[in-house]
Amino acid sequence: MAWRQRQRQKEQSAARQSVLSPQWVFGKQFLTMGSNLLKNLAEGAIKVVEIDVRC
């Protein structure tokens, strides 16, 4: 969650977009999506899960 908060601050304060940005994929909705993600993580509505699978 701390990482997402730092990323959100960068996204909102950046005068220009970085060369590689998720905003290129998600378009104008990206800042809203990031805000919703952070809110849902903070409220416990969603969790981040990492799955490590090996054969």
DAQUICOR-V546289 format. One record per residue. SS is DSSP state (A for helix, B for strand, O for the rest). PHI is phi in radians with two decimals (* if undefined). Layout:
BEGIN
SS_PHI + SS_PHI
END
This chain:
BEGIN
O_* + A_-1.08 + A_-1.06 + A_-1.11 + A_-1.10 + A_-1.12 + A_-1.10 + A_-1.10 + A_-1.08 + A_-1.10 + A_-1.09 + A_-1.40 + A_-1.69 + O_-1.18 + O_-1.21 + O_-2.30 + O_-1.36 + O_-1.22 + O_-1.06 + O_-1.87 + O_-2.51 + A_-1.04 + A_-1.10 + A_-1.11 + A_-1.42 + A_-1.60 + A_1.23 + A_-1.12 + A_-1.32 + A_-1.03 + A_-1.12 + A_-1.15 + A_-1.09 + A_-1.11 + A_-1.11 + A_-1.12 + A_-1.05 + A_-1.08 + A_-1.08 + A_-1.18 + A_-1.12 + A_-1.11 + A_-1.47 + O_1.34 + O_-1.27 + O_-2.39 + O_-2.38 + O_-1.61 + O_-2.16 + O_-2.02 + O_-2.04 + O_-1.93 + O_-2.00 + O_-2.29 + O_-1.77
END
